Amino acid sequence: MSLAMTKAEREAYLAALHVGVISIEQAGAPPLSVPIWYDYDPAIGVWVLTSKSSAKGRALEAAGRFTLVAQDEKPPAYRYVSVEGRIVETRPADREKDSRPMARRYFGQELGDQYTDQGASDESFVYVMRPERWRTVDYRKLGGA
């Protein structure tokens, strides 16, 4: 029995709310791996927001690609989706089209608006990655979960 997710399962899982872990290659150093907010739409890809001057931003600019993992670590229903690919778009984040929706996704409307209105993401850029490779596991497929 395969524990891999179908295309529909993996896309729905990745689109659901999870804090992702982004991993980015770094020349002469181990990959940078840190938690990050993200969003996903099959028509667009995976996108993250970060400042170009942050460690993540500098690594993304240099590598031009990243890996993102979203997981549910609660046994026995452990599952994850890992995607990797090239960055296909980089642009300054728009407060209303990018930053506010991302903050609301993770904090809800009231706290998300407060976070955005405090300017916490004013220097952010949007990095869009189109997944080229998927890795998935869903232990719920064993039954009983």
CNS distance restraints for C-alpha pairs under 8 A (distance, minus, plus):
assign (resid   1 and name CA) (resid 142 and name CA) 7.94 0.50 0.50
assign (resid   2 and name CA) (resid 141 and name CA) 7.91 0.50 0.50
assign (resid   3 and name CA) (resid 136 and name CA) 7.78 0.50 0.50
assign (resid   3 and name CA) (resid 137 and name CA) 5.23 0.50 0.50
assign (resid   3 and name CA) (resid 138 and name CA) 5.22 0.50 0.50
assign (resid   3 and name CA) (resid 139 and name CA) 6.08 0.50 0.50
assign (resid   3 and name CA) (resid 141 and name CA) 5.98 0.50 0.50
assign (resid   3 and name CA) (resid 142 and name CA) 7.54 0.50 0.50
assign (resid   4 and name CA) (resid 135 and name CA) 7.78 0.50 0.50
assign (resid   4 and name CA) (resid 136 and name CA) 5.23 0.50 0.50
assign (resid   4 and name CA) (resid 137 and name CA) 4.79 0.50 0.50
assign (resid   4 and name CA) (resid 138 and name CA) 6.17 0.50 0.50
assign (resid   5 and name CA) (resid   9 and name CA) 5.52 0.50 0.50
assign (resid   5 and name CA) (resid  10 and name CA) 5.54 0.50 0.50
assign (resid   5 and name CA) (resid 136 and name CA) 5.80 0.50 0.50
assign (resid   5 and name CA) (resid 137 and name CA) 6.28 0.50 0.50
assign (resid   5 and name CA) (resid 138 and name CA) 6.39 0.50 0.50
assign (resid   6 and name CA) (resid  10 and name CA) 6.08 0.50 0.50
assign (resid   7 and name CA) (resid  11 and name CA) 6.11 0.50 0.50
assign (resid   8 and name CA) (resid  12 and name CA) 6.09 0.50 0.50
assign (resid   9 and name CA) (resid  13 and name CA) 6.05 0.50 0.50
assign (resid  10 and name CA) (resid  14 and name CA) 6.05 0.50 0.50
assign (resid  10 and name CA) (resid  81 and name CA) 6.51 0.50 0.50
assign (resid  10 and name CA) (resid 136 and name CA) 7.09 0.50 0.50
assign (resid  11 and name CA) (resid  15 and name CA) 6.09 0.50 0.50
assign (resid  11 and name CA) (resid  41 and name CA) 7.99 0.50 0.50
assign (resid  11 and name CA) (resid  42 and name CA) 6.89 0.50 0.50
assign (resid  12 and name CA) (resid  16 and name CA) 6.27 0.50 0.50
assign (resid  13 and name CA) (resid  81 and name CA) 7.42 0.50 0.50
assign (resid  14 and name CA) (resid  18 and name CA) 7.80 0.50 0.50
assign (resid  14 and name CA) (resid  40 and name CA) 6.48 0.50 0.50
assign (resid  14 and name CA) (resid  70 and name CA) 6.77 0.50 0.50
assign (resid  14 and name CA) (resid  81 and name CA) 6.63 0.50 0.50
assign (resid  15 and name CA) (resid  39 and name CA) 6.47 0.50 0.50
assign (resid  15 and name CA) (resid  40 and name CA) 5.01 0.50 0.50
assign (resid  15 and name CA) (resid  41 and name CA) 6.49 0.50 0.50
assign (resid  17 and name CA) (resid 105 and name CA) 7.43 0.50 0.50
assign (resid  17 and name CA) (resid 106 and name CA) 7.43 0.50 0.50
assign (resid  18 and name CA) (resid  37 and name CA) 7.78 0.50 0.50
assign (resid  18 and name CA) (resid  70 and name CA) 6.01 0.50 0.50
assign (resid  18 and name CA) (resid  71 and name CA) 7.20 0.50 0.50
assign (resid  19 and name CA) (resid  35 and name CA) 6.45 0.50 0.50
assign (resid  19 and name CA) (resid  36 and name CA) 5.95 0.50 0.50
assign (resid  19 and name CA) (resid  37 and name CA) 5.46 0.50 0.50
assign (resid  19 and name CA) (resid  38 and name CA) 7.17 0.50 0.50
assign (resid  19 and name CA) (resid  70 and name CA) 6.59 0.50 0.50
assign (resid  20 and name CA) (resid  35 and name CA) 5.56 0.50 0.50
assign (resid  20 and name CA) (resid  36 and name CA) 5.25 0.50 0.50
assign (resid  20 and name CA) (resid  37 and name CA) 6.10 0.50 0.50
assign (resid  20 and name CA) (resid  38 and name CA) 6.58 0.50 0.50
assign (resid  20 and name CA) (resid  68 and name CA) 6.19 0.50 0.50
assign (resid  20 and name CA) (resid  69 and name CA) 5.43 0.50 0.50
assign (resid  20 and name CA) (resid  70 and name CA) 4.72 0.50 0.50
assign (resid  20 and name CA) (resid  71 and name CA) 7.56 0.50 0.50
assign (resid  21 and name CA) (resid  33 and name CA) 6.42 0.50 0.50
assign (resid  21 and name CA) (resid  34 and name CA) 5.38 0.50 0.50
assign (resid  21 and name CA) (resid  35 and name CA) 4.29 0.50 0.50
assign (resid  21 and name CA) (resid  36 and name CA) 5.81 0.50 0.50
assign (resid  21 and name CA) (resid  68 and name CA) 5.52 0.50 0.50
assign (resid  21 and name CA) (resid  69 and name CA) 5.18 0.50 0.50
assign (resid  21 and name CA) (resid  70 and name CA) 6.61 0.50 0.50
assign (resid  22 and name CA) (resid  32 and name CA) 7.74 0.50 0.50
assign (resid  22 and name CA) (resid  33 and name CA) 5.40 0.50 0.50
assign (resid  22 and name CA) (resid  34 and name CA) 5.61 0.50 0.50
assign (resid  22 and name CA) (resid  35 and name CA) 6.24 0.50 0.50
assign (resid  22 and name CA) (resid  36 and name CA) 6.43 0.50 0.50
assign (resid  22 and name CA) (resid  66 and name CA) 6.82 0.50 0.50
assign (resid  22 and name CA) (resid  67 and name CA) 5.67 0.50 0.50
assign (resid  22 and name CA) (resid  68 and name CA) 4.46 0.50 0.50
assign (resid  22 and name CA) (resid  69 and name CA) 6.58 0.50 0.50
assign (resid  23 and name CA) (resid  31 and name CA) 6.07 0.50 0.50
assign (resid  23 and name CA) (resid  32 and name CA) 5.36 0.50 0.50
assign (resid  23 and name CA) (resid  33 and name CA) 4.22 0.50 0.50
assign (resid  23 and name CA) (resid  34 and name CA) 6.82 0.50 0.50
assign (resid  23 and name CA) (resid  66 and name CA) 5.83 0.50 0.50
assign (resid  23 and name CA) (resid  67 and name CA) 5.12 0.50 0.50
assign (resid  23 and name CA) (resid  68 and name CA) 6.30 0.50 0.50
assign (resid  24 and name CA) (resid  31 and name CA) 5.28 0.50 0.50
assign (resid  24 and name CA) (resid  32 and name CA) 5.13 0.50 0.50
assign (resid  24 and name CA) (resid  33 and name CA) 6.56 0.50 0.50
assign (resid  24 and name CA) (resid  56 and name CA) 7.65 0.50 0.50
assign (resid  24 and name CA) (resid  59 and name CA) 6.28 0.50 0.50
assign (resid  24 and name CA) (resid  60 and name CA) 6.53 0.50 0.50
assign (resid  24 and name CA) (resid  63 and name CA) 6.95 0.50 0.50
assign (resid  24 and name CA) (resid  65 and name CA) 6.98 0.50 0.50
assign (resid  24 and name CA) (resid  66 and name CA) 4.93 0.50 0.50
assign (resid  24 and name CA) (resid  67 and name CA) 6.59 0.50 0.50
assign (resid  25 and name CA) (resid  30 and name CA) 7.13 0.50 0.50
assign (resid  25 and name CA) (resid  31 and name CA) 4.53 0.50 0.50
assign (resid  25 and name CA) (resid  32 and name CA) 6.52 0.50 0.50
assign (resid  25 and name CA) (resid  59 and name CA) 6.92 0.50 0.50
assign (resid  25 and name CA) (resid  63 and name CA) 5.95 0.50 0.50
assign (resid  25 and name CA) (resid  65 and name CA) 7.92 0.50 0.50
assign (resid  25 and name CA) (resid  66 and name CA) 7.29 0.50 0.50
assign (resid  26 and name CA) (resid  30 and name CA) 6.25 0.50 0.50
assign (resid  26 and name CA) (resid  31 and name CA) 5.40 0.50 0.50
assign (resid  26 and name CA) (resid  32 and name CA) 6.86 0.50 0.50
assign (resid  26 and name CA) (resid  59 and name CA) 6.19 0.50 0.50
assign (resid  26 and name CA) (resid  62 and name CA) 7.73 0.50 0.50
assign (resid  26 and name CA) (resid  63 and name CA) 6.97 0.50 0.50
assign (resid  32 and name CA) (resid  56 and name CA) 7.43 0.50 0.50
assign (resid  32 and name CA) (resid  59 and name CA) 7.68 0.50 0.50
assign (resid  36 and name CA) (resid  48 and name CA) 7.45 0.50 0.50
assign (resid  37 and name CA) (resid  48 and name CA) 6.43 0.50 0.50
assign (resid  37 and name CA) (resid  49 and name CA) 7.60 0.50 0.50
assign (resid  37 and name CA) (resid 102 and name CA) 7.49 0.50 0.50
assign (resid  37 and name CA) (resid 106 and name CA) 7.50 0.50 0.50
assign (resid  38 and name CA) (resid  46 and name CA) 6.86 0.50 0.50
assign (resid  38 and name CA) (resid  47 and name CA) 5.64 0.50 0.50
assign (resid  38 and name CA) (resid  48 and name CA) 4.73 0.50 0.50
assign (resid  38 and name CA) (resid  49 and name CA) 7.43 0.50 0.50
assign (resid  38 and name CA) (resid 102 and name CA) 7.45 0.50 0.50
assign (resid  39 and name CA) (resid  46 and name CA) 5.76 0.50 0.50
assign (resid  39 and name CA) (resid  47 and name CA) 5.54 0.50 0.50
assign (resid  39 and name CA) (resid  48 and name CA) 6.82 0.50 0.50
assign (resid  39 and name CA) (resid 102 and name CA) 7.40 0.50 0.50
assign (resid  40 and name CA) (resid  44 and name CA) 7.27 0.50 0.50
assign (resid  40 and name CA) (resid  45 and name CA) 5.56 0.50 0.50
assign (resid  40 and name CA) (resid  46 and name CA) 4.42 0.50 0.50
assign (resid  40 and name CA) (resid  47 and name CA) 6.42 0.50 0.50
assign (resid  41 and name CA) (resid  45 and name CA) 5.41 0.50 0.50
assign (resid  41 and name CA) (resid  46 and name CA) 6.72 0.50 0.50
assign (resid  44 and name CA) (resid 128 and name CA) 7.72 0.50 0.50
assign (resid  44 and name CA) (resid 130 and name CA) 7.03 0.50 0.50
assign (resid  45 and name CA) (resid 128 and name CA) 6.40 0.50 0.50
assign (resid  45 and name CA) (resid 129 and name CA) 5.60 0.50 0.50
assign (resid  45 and name CA) (resid 130 and name CA) 4.49 0.50 0.50
assign (resid  45 and name CA) (resid 131 and name CA) 6.45 0.50 0.50
assign (resid  46 and name CA) (resid 128 and name CA) 5.64 0.50 0.50
assign (resid  46 and name CA) (resid 129 and name CA) 5.17 0.50 0.50
assign (resid  46 and name CA) (resid 130 and name CA) 6.27 0.50 0.50
assign (resid  46 and name CA) (resid 131 and name CA) 7.29 0.50 0.50
assign (resid  47 and name CA) (resid 126 and name CA) 6.51 0.50 0.50
assign (resid  47 and name CA) (resid 127 and name CA) 5.42 0.50 0.50
assign (resid  47 and name CA) (resid 128 and name CA) 4.29 0.50 0.50
assign (resid  47 and name CA) (resid 129 and name CA) 6.15 0.50 0.50
assign (resid  48 and name CA) (resid 126 and name CA) 5.80 0.50 0.50
assign (resid  48 and name CA) (resid 127 and name CA) 5.44 0.50 0.50
assign (resid  48 and name CA) (resid 128 and name CA) 6.73 0.50 0.50
assign (resid  49 and name CA) (resid  93 and name CA) 7.21 0.50 0.50
assign (resid  49 and name CA) (resid  99 and name CA) 7.65 0.50 0.50
assign (resid  49 and name CA) (resid 124 and name CA) 5.72 0.50 0.50
assign (resid  49 and name CA) (resid 125 and name CA) 5.40 0.50 0.50
assign (resid  49 and name CA) (resid 126 and name CA) 4.69 0.50 0.50
assign (resid  49 and name CA) (resid 127 and name CA) 6.34 0.50 0.50
assign (resid  50 and name CA) (resid  54 and name CA) 7.09 0.50 0.50
assign (resid  50 and name CA) (resid  56 and name CA) 6.96 0.50 0.50
assign (resid  50 and name CA) (resid  57 and name CA) 6.01 0.50 0.50
assign (resid  50 and name CA) (resid 121 and name CA) 7.73 0.50 0.50
assign (resid  50 and name CA) (resid 123 and name CA) 7.75 0.50 0.50
assign (resid  50 and name CA) (resid 124 and name CA) 4.73 0.50 0.50
assign (resid  50 and name CA) (resid 125 and name CA) 5.50 0.50 0.50
assign (resid  50 and name CA) (resid 126 and name CA) 6.90 0.50 0.50
assign (resid  51 and name CA) (resid  56 and name CA) 7.70 0.50 0.50
assign (resid  51 and name CA) (resid  57 and name CA) 5.57 0.50 0.50
assign (resid  51 and name CA) (resid 121 and name CA) 7.91 0.50 0.50
assign (resid  51 and name CA) (resid 123 and name CA) 5.51 0.50 0.50
assign (resid  51 and name CA) (resid 124 and name CA) 4.28 0.50 0.50
assign (resid  51 and name CA) (resid 125 and name CA) 5.73 0.50 0.50
assign (resid  52 and name CA) (resid  56 and name CA) 7.53 0.50 0.50
assign (resid  52 and name CA) (resid  57 and name CA) 4.08 0.50 0.50
assign (resid  52 and name CA) (resid  58 and name CA) 5.79 0.50 0.50
assign (resid  52 and name CA) (resid  61 and name CA) 7.58 0.50 0.50
assign (resid  52 and name CA) (resid 123 and name CA) 7.82 0.50 0.50
assign (resid  52 and name CA) (resid 124 and name CA) 7.01 0.50 0.50
assign (resid  52 and name CA) (resid 125 and name CA) 6.58 0.50 0.50
assign (resid  53 and name CA) (resid  57 and name CA) 5.79 0.50 0.50
assign (resid  53 and name CA) (resid  58 and name CA) 5.98 0.50 0.50
assign (resid  54 and name CA) (resid  58 and name CA) 6.11 0.50 0.50
assign (resid  55 and name CA) (resid  59 and name CA) 6.12 0.50 0.50
assign (resid  56 and name CA) (resid  60 and name CA) 6.00 0.50 0.50
assign (resid  57 and name CA) (resid  61 and name CA) 6.09 0.50 0.50
assign (resid  58 and name CA) (resid  62 and name CA) 6.27 0.50 0.50
assign (resid  59 and name CA) (resid  63 and name CA) 5.95 0.50 0.50
assign (resid  60 and name CA) (resid  64 and name CA) 5.51 0.50 0.50
assign (resid  60 and name CA) (resid  65 and name CA) 6.42 0.50 0.50
assign (resid  60 and name CA) (resid  66 and name CA) 7.10 0.50 0.50
assign (resid  64 and name CA) (resid  86 and name CA) 5.92 0.50 0.50
assign (resid  64 and name CA) (resid  87 and name CA) 5.44 0.50 0.50
assign (resid  65 and name CA) (resid  84 and name CA) 7.47 0.50 0.50
assign (resid  65 and name CA) (resid  85 and name CA) 5.61 0.50 0.50
assign (resid  65 and name CA) (resid  86 and name CA) 4.14 0.50 0.50
assign (resid  65 and name CA) (resid  87 and name CA) 5.06 0.50 0.50
assign (resid  65 and name CA) (resid 129 and name CA) 7.19 0.50 0.50
assign (resid  66 and name CA) (resid  84 and name CA) 5.76 0.50 0.50
assign (resid  66 and name CA) (resid  85 and name CA) 6.03 0.50 0.50
assign (resid  66 and name CA) (resid  86 and name CA) 6.70 0.50 0.50
assign (resid  66 and name CA) (resid  87 and name CA) 7.41 0.50 0.50
assign (resid  66 and name CA) (resid 129 and name CA) 7.53 0.50 0.50
assign (resid  67 and name CA) (resid  82 and name CA) 7.01 0.50 0.50
assign (resid  67 and name CA) (resid  83 and name CA) 5.60 0.50 0.50
assign (resid  67 and name CA) (resid  84 and name CA) 4.17 0.50 0.50
assign (resid  67 and name CA) (resid  85 and name CA) 6.72 0.50 0.50
assign (resid  68 and name CA) (resid  82 and name CA) 5.66 0.50 0.50
assign (resid  68 and name CA) (resid  83 and name CA) 5.44 0.50 0.50
assign (resid  68 and name CA) (resid  84 and name CA) 6.41 0.50 0.50
assign (resid  69 and name CA) (resid  80 and name CA) 6.97 0.50 0.50
assign (resid  69 and name CA) (resid  81 and name CA) 5.74 0.50 0.50
assign (resid  69 and name CA) (resid  82 and name CA) 4.30 0.50 0.50
assign (resid  69 and name CA) (resid  83 and name CA) 6.54 0.50 0.50
assign (resid  70 and name CA) (resid  80 and name CA) 5.62 0.50 0.50
assign (resid  70 and name CA) (resid  81 and name CA) 5.45 0.50 0.50
assign (resid  70 and name CA) (resid  82 and name CA) 6.51 0.50 0.50
assign (resid  71 and name CA) (resid  78 and name CA) 7.59 0.50 0.50
assign (resid  71 and name CA) (resid  79 and name CA) 5.78 0.50 0.50
assign (resid  71 and name CA) (resid  80 and name CA) 4.12 0.50 0.50
assign (resid  71 and name CA) (resid  81 and name CA) 6.47 0.50 0.50
assign (resid  72 and name CA) (resid  77 and name CA) 7.47 0.50 0.50
assign (resid  72 and name CA) (resid  78 and name CA) 5.46 0.50 0.50
assign (resid  72 and name CA) (resid  79 and name CA) 5.33 0.50 0.50
assign (resid  72 and name CA) (resid  80 and name CA) 6.23 0.50 0.50
assign (resid  73 and name CA) (resid  77 and name CA) 7.50 0.50 0.50
assign (resid  73 and name CA) (resid  78 and name CA) 4.93 0.50 0.50
assign (resid  73 and name CA) (resid  79 and name CA) 6.77 0.50 0.50
assign (resid  74 and name CA) (resid  78 and name CA) 5.42 0.50 0.50
assign (resid  76 and name CA) (resid 139 and name CA) 6.85 0.50 0.50
assign (resid  76 and name CA) (resid 140 and name CA) 7.02 0.50 0.50
assign (resid  76 and name CA) (resid 145 and name CA) 5.75 0.50 0.50
assign (resid  77 and name CA) (resid 138 and name CA) 7.11 0.50 0.50
assign (resid  77 and name CA) (resid 139 and name CA) 5.53 0.50 0.50
assign (resid  77 and name CA) (resid 140 and name CA) 4.95 0.50 0.50
assign (resid  77 and name CA) (resid 145 and name CA) 5.43 0.50 0.50
assign (resid  78 and name CA) (resid 137 and name CA) 7.94 0.50 0.50
assign (resid  78 and name CA) (resid 138 and name CA) 6.32 0.50 0.50
assign (resid  78 and name CA) (resid 139 and name CA) 5.55 0.50 0.50
assign (resid  78 and name CA) (resid 140 and name CA) 7.14 0.50 0.50
assign (resid  79 and name CA) (resid 136 and name CA) 7.38 0.50 0.50
assign (resid  79 and name CA) (resid 137 and name CA) 5.18 0.50 0.50
assign (resid  79 and name CA) (resid 138 and name CA) 4.29 0.50 0.50
assign (resid  79 and name CA) (resid 139 and name CA) 6.02 0.50 0.50
assign (resid  79 and name CA) (resid 140 and name CA) 7.68 0.50 0.50
assign (resid  80 and name CA) (resid 136 and name CA) 5.58 0.50 0.50
assign (resid  80 and name CA) (resid 137 and name CA) 5.50 0.50 0.50
assign (resid  80 and name CA) (resid 138 and name CA) 6.70 0.50 0.50
assign (resid  81 and name CA) (resid 134 and name CA) 7.05 0.50 0.50
assign (resid  81 and name CA) (resid 135 and name CA) 5.81 0.50 0.50
assign (resid  81 and name CA) (resid 136 and name CA) 4.55 0.50 0.50
assign (resid  81 and name CA) (resid 137 and name CA) 6.87 0.50 0.50
assign (resid  82 and name CA) (resid 134 and name CA) 5.68 0.50 0.50
assign (resid  82 and name CA) (resid 135 and name CA) 4.98 0.50 0.50
assign (resid  82 and name CA) (resid 136 and name CA) 6.28 0.50 0.50
assign (resid  83 and name CA) (resid 131 and name CA) 5.58 0.50 0.50
assign (resid  83 and name CA) (resid 132 and name CA) 7.22 0.50 0.50
assign (resid  83 and name CA) (resid 133 and name CA) 5.64 0.50 0.50
assign (resid  83 and name CA) (resid 134 and name CA) 4.68 0.50 0.50
assign (resid  83 and name CA) (resid 135 and name CA) 6.49 0.50 0.50
assign (resid  84 and name CA) (resid 129 and name CA) 7.83 0.50 0.50
assign (resid  84 and name CA) (resid 130 and name CA) 7.92 0.50 0.50
assign (resid  84 and name CA) (resid 131 and name CA) 5.34 0.50 0.50
assign (resid  84 and name CA) (resid 132 and name CA) 5.93 0.50 0.50
assign (resid  84 and name CA) (resid 133 and name CA) 5.40 0.50 0.50
assign (resid  84 and name CA) (resid 134 and name CA) 6.84 0.50 0.50
assign (resid  85 and name CA) (resid 129 and name CA) 5.92 0.50 0.50
assign (resid  85 and name CA) (resid 130 and name CA) 5.83 0.50 0.50
assign (resid  85 and name CA) (resid 131 and name CA) 4.82 0.50 0.50
assign (resid  85 and name CA) (resid 132 and name CA) 4.90 0.50 0.50
assign (resid  85 and name CA) (resid 133 and name CA) 6.70 0.50 0.50
assign (resid  86 and name CA) (resid 129 and name CA) 5.56 0.50 0.50
assign (resid  86 and name CA) (resid 130 and name CA) 6.47 0.50 0.50
assign (resid  86 and name CA) (resid 131 and name CA) 7.52 0.50 0.50
assign (resid  86 and name CA) (resid 132 and name CA) 7.67 0.50 0.50
assign (resid  87 and name CA) (resid 127 and name CA) 6.42 0.50 0.50
assign (resid  87 and name CA) (resid 128 and name CA) 5.47 0.50 0.50
assign (resid  87 and name CA) (resid 129 and name CA) 4.30 0.50 0.50
assign (resid  87 and name CA) (resid 130 and name CA) 6.82 0.50 0.50
assign (resid  88 and name CA) (resid 127 and name CA) 7.74 0.50 0.50
assign (resid  88 and name CA) (resid 128 and name CA) 5.74 0.50 0.50
assign (resid  88 and name CA) (resid 129 and name CA) 5.59 0.50 0.50
assign (resid  88 and name CA) (resid 130 and name CA) 6.63 0.50 0.50
assign (resid  89 and name CA) (resid 126 and name CA) 7.64 0.50 0.50
assign (resid  89 and name CA) (resid 127 and name CA) 5.91 0.50 0.50
assign (resid  89 and name CA) (resid 128 and name CA) 5.10 0.50 0.50
assign (resid  89 and name CA) (resid 129 and name CA) 7.25 0.50 0.50
assign (resid  90 and name CA) (resid 125 and name CA) 6.71 0.50 0.50
assign (resid  90 and name CA) (resid 126 and name CA) 5.52 0.50 0.50
assign (resid  90 and name CA) (resid 127 and name CA) 4.77 0.50 0.50
assign (resid  90 and name CA) (resid 128 and name CA) 6.49 0.50 0.50
assign (resid  91 and name CA) (resid 125 and name CA) 5.49 0.50 0.50
assign (resid  91 and name CA) (resid 126 and name CA) 5.36 0.50 0.50
assign (resid  91 and name CA) (resid 127 and name CA) 7.04 0.50 0.50
assign (resid  92 and name CA) (resid 123 and name CA) 7.66 0.50 0.50
assign (resid  92 and name CA) (resid 124 and name CA) 6.30 0.50 0.50
assign (resid  92 and name CA) (resid 125 and name CA) 4.26 0.50 0.50
assign (resid  92 and name CA) (resid 126 and name CA) 6.05 0.50 0.50
assign (resid  93 and name CA) (resid  97 and name CA) 7.77 0.50 0.50
assign (resid  93 and name CA) (resid  98 and name CA) 5.69 0.50 0.50
assign (resid  93 and name CA) (resid  99 and name CA) 6.50 0.50 0.50
assign (resid  93 and name CA) (resid 122 and name CA) 7.69 0.50 0.50
assign (resid  93 and name CA) (resid 123 and name CA) 7.59 0.50 0.50
assign (resid  93 and name CA) (resid 124 and name CA) 5.42 0.50 0.50
assign (resid  93 and name CA) (resid 125 and name CA) 4.67 0.50 0.50
assign (resid  93 and name CA) (resid 126 and name CA) 5.34 0.50 0.50
assign (resid  94 and name CA) (resid  98 and name CA) 5.23 0.50 0.50
assign (resid  94 and name CA) (resid  99 and name CA) 6.37 0.50 0.50
assign (resid  95 and name CA) (resid  99 and name CA) 4.73 0.50 0.50
assign (resid  95 and name CA) (resid 100 and name CA) 5.85 0.50 0.50
assign (resid  95 and name CA) (resid 116 and name CA) 7.42 0.50 0.50
assign (resid  95 and name CA) (resid 121 and name CA) 7.68 0.50 0.50
assign (resid  95 and name CA) (resid 122 and name CA) 7.04 0.50 0.50
assign (resid  96 and name CA) (resid 100 and name CA) 5.36 0.50 0.50
assign (resid  96 and name CA) (resid 101 and name CA) 7.13 0.50 0.50
assign (resid  97 and name CA) (resid 101 and name CA) 6.63 0.50 0.50
assign (resid  98 and name CA) (resid 102 and name CA) 6.25 0.50 0.50
assign (resid  98 and name CA) (resid 126 and name CA) 7.73 0.50 0.50
assign (resid  99 and name CA) (resid 103 and name CA) 6.17 0.50 0.50
assign (resid  99 and name CA) (resid 116 and name CA) 6.68 0.50 0.50
assign (resid  99 and name CA) (resid 121 and name CA) 6.44 0.50 0.50
assign (resid 100 and name CA) (resid 104 and name CA) 6.04 0.50 0.50
assign (resid 100 and name CA) (resid 112 and name CA) 6.60 0.50 0.50
assign (resid 100 and name CA) (resid 113 and name CA) 6.42 0.50 0.50
assign (resid 100 and name CA) (resid 116 and name CA) 5.69 0.50 0.50
assign (resid 101 and name CA) (resid 105 and name CA) 6.04 0.50 0.50
assign (resid 101 and name CA) (resid 112 and name CA) 7.94 0.50 0.50
assign (resid 102 and name CA) (resid 106 and name CA) 6.59 0.50 0.50
assign (resid 102 and name CA) (resid 112 and name CA) 7.95 0.50 0.50
assign (resid 103 and name CA) (resid 107 and name CA) 5.74 0.50 0.50
assign (resid 103 and name CA) (resid 108 and name CA) 7.27 0.50 0.50
assign (resid 103 and name CA) (resid 109 and name CA) 7.98 0.50 0.50
assign (resid 103 and name CA) (resid 111 and name CA) 7.94 0.50 0.50
assign (resid 103 and name CA) (resid 112 and name CA) 4.46 0.50 0.50
assign (resid 103 and name CA) (resid 113 and name CA) 7.16 0.50 0.50
assign (resid 103 and name CA) (resid 115 and name CA) 6.92 0.50 0.50
assign (resid 103 and name CA) (resid 116 and name CA) 6.78 0.50 0.50
assign (resid 104 and name CA) (resid 108 and name CA) 4.40 0.50 0.50
assign (resid 104 and name CA) (resid 109 and name CA) 4.86 0.50 0.50
assign (resid 104 and name CA) (resid 110 and name CA) 7.67 0.50 0.50
assign (resid 104 and name CA) (resid 111 and name CA) 7.29 0.50 0.50
assign (resid 104 and name CA) (resid 112 and name CA) 4.25 0.50 0.50
assign (resid 104 and name CA) (resid 113 and name CA) 6.80 0.50 0.50
assign (resid 105 and name CA) (resid 109 and name CA) 7.89 0.50 0.50
assign (resid 105 and name CA) (resid 112 and name CA) 7.62 0.50 0.50
assign (resid 106 and name CA) (resid 112 and name CA) 7.31 0.50 0.50
assign (resid 107 and name CA) (resid 111 and name CA) 5.50 0.50 0.50
assign (resid 107 and name CA) (resid 112 and name CA) 4.92 0.50 0.50
assign (resid 108 and name CA) (resid 112 and name CA) 5.46 0.50 0.50
assign (resid 109 and name CA) (resid 113 and name CA) 5.90 0.50 0.50
assign (resid 110 and name CA) (resid 114 and name CA) 6.31 0.50 0.50
assign (resid 111 and name CA) (resid 115 and name CA) 6.06 0.50 0.50
assign (resid 112 and name CA) (resid 116 and name CA) 6.16 0.50 0.50
assign (resid 113 and name CA) (resid 117 and name CA) 5.88 0.50 0.50
assign (resid 114 and name CA) (resid 118 and name CA) 6.19 0.50 0.50
assign (resid 115 and name CA) (resid 119 and name CA) 7.05 0.50 0.50
assign (resid 115 and name CA) (resid 120 and name CA) 6.28 0.50 0.50
assign (resid 116 and name CA) (resid 120 and name CA) 5.98 0.50 0.50
assign (resid 116 and name CA) (resid 121 and name CA) 6.58 0.50 0.50
assign (resid 139 and name CA) (resid 143 and name CA) 7.90 0.50 0.50
assign (resid 139 and name CA) (resid 145 and name CA) 7.75 0.50 0.50
assign (resid 140 and name CA) (resid 144 and name CA) 7.08 0.50 0.50
assign (resid 140 and name CA) (resid 145 and name CA) 5.00 0.50 0.50
assign (resid 141 and name CA) (resid 145 and name CA) 7.87 0.50 0.50
